[in-house]
Structures are given as structure tokens and as C-alpha cells.
């Protein structure tokens, strides 16, 4: 399976994770966790399932902030402008591909 995976050199930030296709579901979370190509966490398994069950041929996960932590409460208090700028470049690249469906997926509710 082909994957889209964009991260920083030390893998403390993930900008994009997904499976390429013609009709992707674009999902936004708050921050990435441990998922990587072929090693999906529960959130990414839900994204994959929801995309498949709703007529999408693929999915792409983006995040509001790219720092990888398993709990958003553990994110750095001070924003890192460099990683934010890099994140925004990837978001712009993905969203500029044309007509997209976006799912804002965060909060305490489980899928």
C-alpha cells in the first residue's frame, strides 16, 4: 500500500499521514499521536473506517498543531513558529488540490 507521510527529521512532528486517492476524506485533529504508515492507532483506524464507510477512496490526516504526543495536555506550552509554518505549508498543499471534504475530528466523544 502506498502512503503519504510527512514528518520532521527526529519524528517529533507529523504533518501529514494518509493514503493517496482520487476522493480523499481530509481529517483534521488537534495533534498527531503515534500512528505511522502501516501502524495505525485507534484514531487512525476510525478515520480509515469512516472514510471507507462513506464513499471515500482514501484519507489524509492533518492536525492543527504537528507536535506528536499521545495526550494534547502534554504539548509544549509555547508555540513553535517554525513547525507551525511547516504545518501550514503542508495543509495549504493538501487543500489546494481541489474540491475536498473536511472532517474536523476532535473532542471527548469516541467513534
Secondary structure, DSSP 8 states (H G I E B T S, - for coil): ---EEEE-TTSSBEEEEEE--SSEEEEEESS--S-BTTB--HHHHHHHHHHHHTT-SEEEEEESS-B--SSGGGS-SS--HHHHHHHHHHHHHHHTTSS-EEEE--SS---
